[in-house]
Amino acid sequence: MSHPLVNLLKESDFSLKSYSGRYMYGAKCLGVIIPRESSLGELIAFVIEYHNPDFLNEIAFAFKGMKMDTLGLDAIVYFLSVPYNDEDEDDDDDDDDEDDDE
């Protein structure tokens, strides 16, 4: 079962990825790409607007451990307490490919 924040953000226009930030030594967590034409505020507003109140504590805890890195012109926020791996990304990509074939 995925973390509530992962489930919520899969419904957004933000790109999710498995990310290992500074001093994580290869450990992976949820990363969210913030394009240069967007802002962290848009991510936060999306979460506030569409979150399930039953999972508010888990989502709030995830934000308490949030970090940010730059990716050239874009940025990435990553949530140390939220697991996310390459298989989660592949599942999303496979679903998109199936839709394209129909």
N, CA, C and O atoms as a printed pandas DataFrame, in Angstrom:
     atom_number atom_name residue_name chain_id  residue_number  x_coord  y_coord  z_coord
0              1         N          MET        A               1    0.847   -1.194    0.000
1              2        CA          MET        A               1    0.000    0.000    0.000
2              3         C          MET        A               1    0.886    1.249    0.000
3              4         O          MET        A               1    1.813    1.360    0.802
4              5         N          SER        A               2    0.603    2.154   -0.875
5              6        CA          SER        A               2    1.394    3.385   -1.009
6              7         C          SER        A               2    1.037    4.387    0.086
7              8         O          SER        A               2   -0.054    4.358    0.655
8              9         N          HIS        A               3    1.973    5.253    0.356
9             10        CA          HIS        A               3    1.768    6.344    1.313
10            11         C          HIS        A               3    0.659    7.260    0.774
11            12         O          HIS        A               3    0.564    7.450   -0.438
12            13         N          PRO        A               4   -0.177    7.829    1.650
13            14        CA          PRO        A               4   -1.263    8.715    1.197
14            15         C          PRO        A               4   -0.776    9.892    0.350
15            16         O          PRO        A               4   -1.486   10.335   -0.554
16            17         N          LEU        A               5    0.422   10.402    0.631
17            18        CA          LEU        A               5    0.937   11.518   -0.165
18            19         C          LEU        A               5    1.254   11.061   -1.589
19            20         O          LEU        A               5    1.014   11.802   -2.542
20            21         N          VAL        A               6    1.785    9.860   -1.739
21            22        CA          VAL        A               6    2.052    9.311   -3.072
22            23         C          VAL        A               6    0.733    9.163   -3.829
23            24         O          VAL        A               6    0.624    9.585   -4.981
24            25         N          ASN        A               7   -0.253    8.571   -3.190
25            26        CA          ASN        A               7   -1.556    8.375   -3.840
26            27         C          ASN        A               7   -2.151    9.703   -4.276
27            28         O          ASN        A               7   -2.689    9.810   -5.378
28            29         N          LEU        A               8   -2.060   10.708   -3.427
29            30        CA          LEU        A               8   -2.607   12.024   -3.751
30            31         C          LEU        A               8   -1.862   12.661   -4.920
31            32         O          LEU        A               8   -2.485   13.163   -5.855
32            33         N          LEU        A               9   -0.537   12.641   -4.872
33            34        CA          LEU        A               9    0.248   13.322   -5.908
34            35         C          LEU        A               9    0.217   12.607   -7.245
35            36         O          LEU        A               9    0.495   13.223   -8.273
36            37         N          LYS        A              10   -0.112   11.330   -7.259
37            38        CA          LYS        A              10   -0.270   10.632   -8.538
38            39         C          LYS        A              10   -1.436   11.214   -9.332
39            40         O          LYS        A              10   -1.506   11.045  -10.549
40            41         N          GLU        A              11   -2.347   11.896   -8.650
41            42        CA          GLU        A              11   -3.492   12.535   -9.304
42            43         C          GLU        A              11   -3.187   13.954   -9.761
43            44         O          GLU        A              11   -4.044   14.615  -10.346
44            45         N          SER        A              12   -1.977   14.425   -9.500
45            46        CA          SER        A              12   -1.604   15.795   -9.857
46            47         C          SER        A              12   -0.847   15.812  -11.183
47            48         O          SER        A              12   -0.604   14.769  -11.790
48            49         N          ASP        A              13   -0.484   17.009  -11.615
49            50        CA          ASP        A              13    0.330   17.177  -12.820
50            51         C          ASP        A              13    1.825   17.170  -12.507
51            52         O          ASP        A              13    2.643   17.287  -13.418
52            53         N          PHE        A              14    2.191   17.034  -11.236
53            54        CA          PHE        A              14    3.599   17.015  -10.857
54            55         C          PHE        A              14    4.222   15.667  -11.204
55            56         O          PHE        A              14    3.552   14.636  -11.142
56            57         N          SER        A              15    5.492   15.673  -11.566
57            58        CA          SER        A              15    6.226   14.442  -11.864
58            59         C          SER        A              15    6.811   13.887  -10.574
59            60         O          SER        A              15    7.465   14.605   -9.817
60            61         N          LEU        A              16    6.568   12.600  -10.330
61            62        CA          LEU        A              16    7.100   11.929   -9.154
62            63         C          LEU        A              16    8.279   11.071   -9.565
63            64         O          LEU        A              16    8.300   10.521  -10.666
64            65         N          LYS        A              17    9.260   10.956   -8.683
65            66        CA          LYS        A              17   10.389   10.084   -8.975
66            67         C          LYS        A              17   10.993    9.582   -7.678
67            68         O          LYS        A              17   10.857   10.200   -6.622
68            69         N          SER        A              18   11.654    8.462   -7.784
69            70        CA          SER        A              18   12.426    7.925   -6.680
70            71         C          SER        A              18   13.702    8.759   -6.594
71            72         O          SER        A              18   14.407    8.912   -7.592
72            73         N          TYR        A              19   14.004    9.297   -5.424
73            74        CA          TYR        A              19   15.101   10.243   -5.315
74            75         C          TYR        A              19   15.951    9.951   -4.089
75            76         O          TYR        A              19   15.438    9.581   -3.033
76            77         N          SER        A              20   17.233   10.120   -4.242
77            78        CA          SER        A              20   18.177   10.012   -3.137
78            79         C          SER        A              20   18.904   11.341   -3.017
79            80         O          SER        A              20   19.754   11.676   -3.841
80            81         N          GLY        A              21   18.561   12.084   -1.990
81            82        CA          GLY        A              21   19.129   13.416   -1.813
82            83         C          GLY        A              21   20.461   13.401   -1.090
83            84         O          GLY        A              21   21.035   12.345   -0.824
84            85         N          ARG        A              22   20.932   14.576   -0.784
85            86        CA          ARG        A              22   22.205   14.733   -0.088
86            87         C          ARG        A              22   22.186   14.009    1.252
87            88         O          ARG        A              22   21.207   14.066    1.996
88            89         N          TYR        A              23   23.280   13.335    1.537
89            90        CA          TYR        A              23   23.495   12.610    2.787
90            91         C          TYR        A              23   22.508   11.462    3.006
91            92         O          TYR        A              23   22.322   11.019    4.140
92            93         N          MET        A              24   21.881   10.981    1.947
93            94        CA          MET        A              24   20.971    9.838    2.070
94            95         C          MET        A              24   21.687    8.524    1.755
95            96         O          MET        A              24   21.159    7.448    2.033
96            97         N          TYR        A              25   22.874    8.607    1.183
97            98        CA          TYR        A              25   23.731    7.441    0.935
98            99         C          TYR        A              25   23.007    6.337    0.165
99           100         O          TYR        A              25   23.117    5.157    0.500
100          101         N          GLY        A              26   22.268    6.734   -0.865
101          102        CA          GLY        A              26   21.613    5.774   -1.742
102          103         C          GLY        A              26   20.211    5.375   -1.332
103          104         O          GLY        A              26   19.515    4.733   -2.120
104          105         N          ALA        A              27   19.763    5.724   -0.135
105          106        CA          ALA        A              27   18.384    5.440    0.273
106          107         C          ALA        A              27   17.440    6.250   -0.619
107          108         O          ALA        A              27   17.759    7.379   -0.994
108          109         N          LYS        A              28   16.306    5.691   -0.954
109          110        CA          LYS        A              28   15.365    6.343   -1.872
110          111         C          LYS        A              28   14.111    6.800   -1.136
111          112         O          LYS        A              28   13.700    6.193   -0.146
112          113         N          CYS        A              29   13.518    7.862   -1.626
113          114        CA          CYS        A              29   12.256    8.369   -1.082
114          115         C          CYS        A              29   11.481    9.057   -2.209
115          116         O          CYS        A              29   11.948    9.127   -3.346
116          117         N          LEU        A              30   10.311    9.555   -1.881
117          118        CA          LEU        A              30    9.478   10.268   -2.852
118          119         C          LEU        A              30   10.101   11.613   -3.188
119          120         O          LEU        A              30   10.421   12.402   -2.300
120          121         N          GLY        A              31   10.269   11.865   -4.483
121          122        CA          GLY        A              31   10.709   13.161   -4.968
122          123         C          GLY        A              31    9.653   13.735   -5.898
123          124         O          GLY        A              31    9.048   13.000   -6.678
124          125         N          VAL        A              32    9.429   15.024   -5.823
125          126        CA          VAL        A              32    8.444   15.709   -6.666
126          127         C          VAL        A              32    9.163   16.833   -7.402
127          128         O          VAL        A              32    9.733   17.732   -6.783
128          129         N          ILE        A              33    9.129   16.769   -8.722
129          130        CA          ILE        A              33    9.777   17.797   -9.545
130          131         C          ILE        A              33    8.904   19.054   -9.548
131          132         O          ILE        A              33    7.705   18.999   -9.819
132          133         N          ILE        A              34    9.534   20.172   -9.241
133          134        CA          ILE        A              34    8.867   21.480   -9.307
134          135         C          ILE        A              34    9.458   22.202  -10.515
135          136         O          ILE        A              34   10.569   22.727  -10.438
136          137         N          PRO        A              35    8.724   22.235  -11.636
137          138        CA          PRO        A              35    9.251   22.900  -12.833
138          139         C          PRO        A              35    9.465   24.395  -12.593
139          140         O          PRO        A              35    8.806   25.000  -11.747
140          141         N          ARG        A              36   10.375   24.966  -13.332
141          142        CA          ARG        A              36   10.688   26.387  -13.120
142          143         C          ARG        A              36    9.484   27.288  -13.310
143          144         O          ARG        A              36    9.420   28.362  -12.712
144          145         N          GLU        A              37    8.528   26.876  -14.131
145          146        CA          GLU        A              37    7.348   27.721  -14.339
146          147         C          GLU        A              37    6.291   27.514  -13.263
147          148         O          GLU        A              37    5.236   28.147  -13.299
148          149         N          SER        A              38    6.564   26.646  -12.322
149          150        CA          SER        A              38    5.649   26.351  -11.226
150          151         C          SER        A              38    6.286   26.844   -9.925
151          152         O          SER        A              38    7.309   27.528   -9.942
152          153         N          SER        A              39    5.665   26.486   -8.801
153          154        CA          SER        A              39    6.230   26.895   -7.518
154          155         C          SER        A              39    5.890   25.859   -6.455
155          156         O          SER        A              39    4.971   25.056   -6.618
156          157         N          LEU        A              40    6.642   25.894   -5.375
157          158        CA          LEU        A              40    6.359   25.028   -4.240
158          159         C          LEU        A              40    4.965   25.323   -3.694
159          160         O          LEU        A              40    4.280   24.425   -3.203
160          161         N          GLY        A              41    4.559   26.561   -3.782
161          162        CA          GLY        A              41    3.222   26.949   -3.332
162          163         C          GLY        A              41    2.121   26.190   -4.064
163          164         O          GLY        A              41    1.106   25.837   -3.463
164          165         N          GLU        A              42    2.313   25.937   -5.348
165          166        CA          GLU        A              42    1.315   25.185   -6.111
166          167         C          GLU        A              42    1.198   23.755   -5.610
167          168         O          GLU        A              42    0.100   23.200   -5.547
168          169         N          LEU        A              43    2.329   23.159   -5.256
169          170        CA          LEU        A              43    2.305   21.811   -4.694
170          171         C          LEU        A              43    1.567   21.805   -3.360
171          172         O          LEU        A              43    0.703   20.960   -3.123
172          173         N          ILE        A              44    1.908   22.738   -2.504
173          174        CA          ILE        A              44    1.267   22.813   -1.190
174          175         C          ILE        A              44   -0.230   23.080   -1.333
175          176         O          ILE        A              44   -1.038   22.463   -0.639
176          177         N          ALA        A              45   -0.601   23.989   -2.224
177          178        CA          ALA        A              45   -2.018   24.290   -2.445
178          179         C          ALA        A              45   -2.772   23.053   -2.937
179          180         O          ALA        A              45   -3.900   22.804   -2.509
180          181         N          PHE        A              46   -2.155   22.277   -3.835
181          182        CA          PHE        A              46   -2.797   21.055   -4.328
182          183         C          PHE        A              46   -3.047   20.088   -3.172
183          184         O          PHE        A              46   -4.136   19.527   -3.050
184          185         N          VAL        A              47   -2.051   19.899   -2.340
185          186        CA          VAL        A              47   -2.182   18.966   -1.213
186          187         C          VAL        A              47   -3.265   19.441   -0.251
187          188         O          VAL        A              47   -4.080   18.638    0.202
188          189         N          ILE        A              48   -3.285   20.723    0.063
189          190        CA          ILE        A              48   -4.306   21.260    0.971
190          191         C          ILE        A              48   -5.700   21.068    0.383
191          192         O          ILE        A              48   -6.625   20.658    1.084
192          193         N          GLU        A              49   -5.843   21.362   -0.884
193          194        CA          GLU        A              49   -7.160   21.311   -1.517
194          195         C          GLU        A              49   -7.700   19.890   -1.676
195          196         O          GLU        A              49   -8.898   19.664   -1.503
196          197         N          TYR        A              50   -6.834   18.933   -2.002
197          198        CA          TYR        A              50   -7.316   17.610   -2.382
198          199         C          TYR        A              50   -6.996   16.492   -1.399
199          200         O          TYR        A              50   -7.313   15.336   -1.680
200          201         N          HIS        A              51   -6.382   16.789   -0.263
201          202        CA          HIS        A              51   -6.017   15.715    0.675
202          203         C          HIS        A              51   -7.259   15.063    1.286
203          204         O          HIS        A              51   -8.321   15.679    1.383
204          205         N          ASN        A              52   -7.103   13.826    1.686
205          206        CA          ASN        A              52   -8.132   13.098    2.417
206          207         C          ASN        A              52   -7.904   13.387    3.900
207          208         O          ASN        A              52   -6.834   13.075    4.422
208          209         N          PRO        A              53   -8.883   13.974    4.590
209          210        CA          PRO        A              53   -8.692   14.329    5.997
210          211         C          PRO        A              53   -8.302   13.142    6.883
211          212         O          PRO        A              53   -7.689   13.334    7.933
212          213         N          ASP        A              54   -8.649   11.931    6.474
213          214        CA          ASP        A              54   -8.295   10.751    7.260
214          215         C          ASP        A              54   -6.782   10.540    7.324
215          216         O          ASP        A              54   -6.289    9.849    8.216
216          217         N          PHE        A              55   -6.042   11.133    6.377
217          218        CA          PHE        A              55   -4.594   10.932    6.305
218          219         C          PHE        A              55   -3.803   12.204    6.597
219          220         O          PHE        A              55   -2.616   12.282    6.278
220          221         N          LEU        A              56   -4.443   13.189    7.195
221          222        CA          LEU        A              56   -3.805   14.489    7.426
222          223         C          LEU        A              56   -2.535   14.370    8.269
223          224         O          LEU        A              56   -1.538   15.027    7.967
224          225         N          ASN        A              57   -2.552   13.555    9.308
225          226        CA          ASN        A              57   -1.364   13.433   10.164
226          227         C          ASN        A              57   -0.189   12.839    9.407
227          228         O          ASN        A              57    0.941   13.298    9.575
228          229         N          GLU        A              58   -0.426   11.831    8.580
229          230        CA          GLU        A              58    0.654   11.224    7.801
230          231         C          GLU        A              58    1.235   12.208    6.789
231          232         O          GLU        A              58    2.448   12.261    6.584
232          233         N          ILE        A              59    0.357   12.983    6.161
233          234        CA          ILE        A              59    0.814   13.968    5.179
234          235         C          ILE        A              59    1.586   15.093    5.872
235          236         O          ILE        A              59    2.619   15.535    5.370
236          237         N          ALA        A              60    1.091   15.553    7.014
237          238        CA          ALA        A              60    1.786   16.610    7.765
238          239         C          ALA        A              60    3.167   16.128    8.206
239          240         O          ALA        A              60    4.140   16.876    8.112
240          241         N          PHE        A              61    3.261   14.895    8.681
241          242        CA          PHE        A              61    4.558   14.343    9.091
242          243         C          PHE        A              61    5.524   14.296    7.912
243          244         O          PHE        A              61    6.712   14.578    8.069
244          245         N          ALA        A              62    5.017   13.940    6.732
245          246        CA          ALA        A              62    5.862   13.901    5.533
246          247         C          ALA        A              62    6.417   15.293    5.219
247          248         O          ALA        A              62    7.588   15.424    4.863
248          249         N          PHE        A              63    5.593   16.323    5.347
249          250        CA          PHE        A              63    6.041   17.687    5.047
250          251         C          PHE        A              63    7.063   18.188    6.074
251          252         O          PHE        A              63    7.913   19.016    5.748
252          253         N          LYS        A              64    6.981   17.694    7.296
253          254        CA          LYS        A              64    7.958   18.105    8.311
254          255         C          LYS        A              64    9.358   17.644    7.943
255          256         O          LYS        A              64   10.337   18.289    8.317
256          257         N          GLY        A              65    9.469   16.538    7.216
257          258        CA          GLY        A              65   10.772   16.025    6.811
258          259         C          GLY        A              65   11.136   16.350    5.377
259          260         O          GLY        A              65   12.053   15.745    4.822
260          261         N          MET        A              66   10.438   17.290    4.767
261          262        CA          MET        A              66   10.669   17.642    3.375
262          263         C          MET        A              66   11.977   18.415    3.219
263          264         O          MET        A              66   12.309   19.274    4.035
264          265         N          LYS        A              67   12.709   18.092    2.158
265          266        CA          LYS        A              67   13.941   18.802    1.789
266          267         C          LYS        A              67   13.815   19.252    0.340
267          268         O          LYS        A              67   12.904   18.830   -0.371
268          269         N          MET        A              68   14.734   20.111   -0.092
269          270        CA          MET        A              68   14.688   20.620   -1.460
270          271         C          MET        A              68   16.086   20.688   -2.047
271          272         O          MET        A              68   17.035   21.087   -1.372
272          273         N          ASP        A              69   16.208   20.295   -3.308
273          274        CA          ASP        A              69   17.452   20.424   -4.081
274          275         C          ASP        A              69   17.118   21.120   -5.397
275          276         O          ASP        A              69   15.960   21.160   -5.812
276          277         N          THR        A              70   18.134   21.664   -6.045
277          278        CA          THR        A              70   17.938   22.241   -7.370
278          279         C          THR        A              70   18.345   21.221   -8.429
279          280         O          THR        A              70   19.235   20.397   -8.218
280          281         N          LEU        A              71   17.677   21.299   -9.559
281          282        CA          LEU        A              71   17.958   20.446  -10.723
282          283         C          LEU        A              71   18.154   21.348  -11.927
283          284         O          LEU        A              71   17.355   21.308  -12.863
284          285         N          GLY        A              72   19.175   22.141  -11.922
285          286        CA          GLY        A              72   19.341   23.117  -12.998
286          287         C          GLY        A              72   18.302   24.212  -12.839
287          288         O          GLY        A              72   18.307   24.943  -11.848
288          289         N          LEU        A              73   17.413   24.323  -13.810
289          290        CA          LEU        A              73   16.364   25.347  -13.731
290          291         C          LEU        A              73   15.177   24.904  -12.894
291          292         O          LEU        A              73   14.434   25.744  -12.387
292          293         N          ASP        A              74   14.983   23.596  -12.741
293          294        CA          ASP        A              74   13.886   23.056  -11.946
294          295         C          ASP        A              74   14.373   22.793  -10.527
295          296         O          ASP        A              74   15.551   22.966  -10.215
296          297         N          ALA        A              75   13.451   22.375   -9.681
297          298        CA          ALA        A              75   13.791   21.993   -8.309
298          299         C          ALA        A              75   13.119   20.663   -8.020
299          300         O          ALA        A              75   12.221   20.237   -8.747
300          301         N          ILE        A              76   13.558   20.016   -6.963
301          302        CA          ILE        A              76   12.907   18.801   -6.500
302          303         C          ILE        A              76   12.734   18.920   -4.996
303          304         O          ILE        A              76   13.663   19.278   -4.272
304          305         N          VAL        A              77   11.532   18.613   -4.542
305          306        CA          VAL        A              77   11.309   18.471   -3.112
306          307         C          VAL        A              77   11.223   16.984   -2.850
307          308         O          VAL        A              77   10.638   16.236   -3.633
308          309         N          TYR        A              78   11.806   16.563   -1.752
309          310        CA          TYR        A              78   11.775   15.145   -1.450
310          311         C          TYR        A              78   11.395   14.941    0.007
311          312         O          TYR        A              78   11.718   15.739    0.887
312          313         N          PHE        A              79   10.697   13.839    0.218
313          314        CA          PHE        A              79   10.075   13.545    1.495
314          315         C          PHE        A              79   10.752   12.317    2.103
315          316         O          PHE        A              79   10.480   11.184    1.707
316          317         N          LEU        A              80   11.631   12.558    3.062
317          318        CA          LEU        A              80   12.467   11.503    3.623
318          319         C          LEU        A              80   11.668   10.351    4.219
319          320         O          LEU        A              80   12.128    9.209    4.196
320          321         N          SER        A              81   10.492   10.625    4.747
321          322        CA          SER        A              81    9.710    9.584    5.419
322          323         C          SER        A              81    8.742    8.860    4.485
323          324         O          SER        A              81    7.989    7.991    4.924
324          325         N          VAL        A              82    8.759    9.216    3.191
325          326        CA          VAL        A              82    7.797    8.626    2.254
326          327         C          VAL        A              82    8.527    7.722    1.268
327          328         O          VAL        A              82    9.246    8.209    0.395
328          329         N          PRO        A              83    8.347    6.402    1.402
329          330        CA          PRO        A              83    9.007    5.484    0.469
330          331         C          PRO        A              83    8.434    5.614   -0.937
331          332         O          PRO        A              83    7.231    5.800   -1.124
332          333         N          TYR        A              84    9.306    5.515   -1.900
333          334        CA          TYR        A              84    8.902    5.529   -3.308
334          335         C          TYR        A              84   10.057    4.916   -4.073
335          336         O          TYR        A              84   11.202    5.338   -3.910
336          337         N          ASN        A              85    9.776    3.932   -4.902
337          338        CA          ASN        A              85   10.868    3.261   -5.604
338          339         C          ASN        A              85   10.625    3.208   -7.096
339          340         O          ASN        A              85    9.577    3.626   -7.589
340          341         N          ASP        A              86   11.610    2.687   -7.805
341          342        CA          ASP        A              86   11.544    2.650   -9.264
342          343         C          ASP        A              86   10.361    1.832   -9.768
343          344         O          ASP        A              86    9.816    2.140  -10.827
344          345         N          GLU        A              87    9.952    0.797   -9.038
345          346        CA          GLU        A              87    8.808   -0.009   -9.473
346          347         C          GLU        A              87    7.540    0.841   -9.519
347          348         O          GLU        A              87    6.707    0.668  -10.409
348          349         N          ASP        A              88    7.389    1.774   -8.544
349          350        CA          ASP        A              88    6.229    2.664   -8.556
350          351         C          ASP        A              88    6.217    3.514   -9.816
351          352         O          ASP        A              88    5.164    3.727  -10.419
352          353         N          GLU        A              89    7.396    4.001  -10.217
353          354        CA          GLU        A              89    7.494    4.810  -11.432
354          355         C          GLU        A              89    7.180    3.970  -12.660
355          356         O          GLU        A              89    6.452    4.417  -13.546
356          357         N          ASP        A              90    7.724    2.754  -12.722
357          358        CA          ASP        A              90    7.492    1.878  -13.873
358          359         C          ASP        A              90    6.025    1.542  -14.025
359          360         O          ASP        A              90    5.519    1.478  -15.145
360          361         N          ASP        A              91    5.324    1.323  -12.906
361          362        CA          ASP        A              91    3.898    1.022  -12.971
362          363         C          ASP        A              91    3.134    2.168  -13.609
363          364         O          ASP        A              91    2.237    1.947  -14.422
364          365         N          ASP        A              92    3.495    3.406  -13.238
365          366        CA          ASP        A              92    2.835    4.566  -13.826
366          367         C          ASP        A              92    3.112    4.653  -15.314
367          368         O          ASP        A              92    2.207    4.927  -16.102
368          369         N          ASP        A              93    4.373    4.419  -15.708
369          370        CA          ASP        A              93    4.743    4.504  -17.120
370          371         C          ASP        A              93    4.040    3.426  -17.928
371          372         O          ASP        A              93    3.593    3.687  -19.045
372          373         N          ASP        A              94    3.934    2.213  -17.381
373          374        CA          ASP        A              94    3.260    1.124  -18.075
374          375         C          ASP        A              94    1.802    1.457  -18.304
375          376         O          ASP        A              94    1.257    1.165  -19.369
376          377         N          ASP        A              95    1.159    2.066  -17.313
377          378        CA          ASP        A              95   -0.243    2.437  -17.462
378          379         C          ASP        A              95   -0.415    3.447  -18.596
379          380         O          ASP        A              95   -1.362    3.359  -19.376
380          381         N          ASP        A              96    0.510    4.408  -18.680
381          382        CA          ASP        A              96    0.427    5.401  -19.742
382          383         C          ASP        A              96    0.613    4.753  -21.101
383          384         O          ASP        A              96   -0.068    5.120  -22.059
384          385         N          ASP        A              97    1.541    3.780  -21.202
385          386        CA          ASP        A              97    1.781    3.106  -22.466
386          387         C          ASP        A              97    0.570    2.331  -22.914
387          388         O          ASP        A              97    0.253    2.311  -24.103
388          389         N          GLU        A              98   -0.116    1.691  -21.984
389          390        CA          GLU        A              98   -1.303    0.916  -22.340
390          391         C          GLU        A              98   -2.393    1.828  -22.901
391          392         O          GLU        A              98   -3.094    1.461  -23.844
392          393         N          ASP        A              99   -2.531    3.022  -22.313
393          394        CA          ASP        A              99   -3.540    3.952  -22.803
394          395         C          ASP        A              99   -3.223    4.393  -24.234
395          396         O          ASP        A              99   -4.126    4.589  -25.047
396          397         N          ASP        A             100   -1.926    4.545  -24.530
397          398        CA          ASP        A             100   -1.538    4.993  -25.858
398          399         C          ASP        A             100   -1.830    3.945  -26.923
399          400         O          ASP        A             100   -2.089    4.283  -28.077
400          401         N          ASP        A             101   -1.786    2.665  -26.533
401          402        CA          ASP        A             101   -1.999    1.591  -27.501
402          403         C          ASP        A             101   -3.457    1.380  -27.875
403          404         O          ASP        A             101   -3.760    0.775  -28.903
404          405         N          GLU        A             102   -4.361    1.882  -27.035
405          406        CA          GLU        A             102   -5.794    1.629  -27.293
406          407         C          GLU        A             102   -6.369    2.539  -28.350
407          408         O          GLU        A             102   -7.554    2.442  -28.670
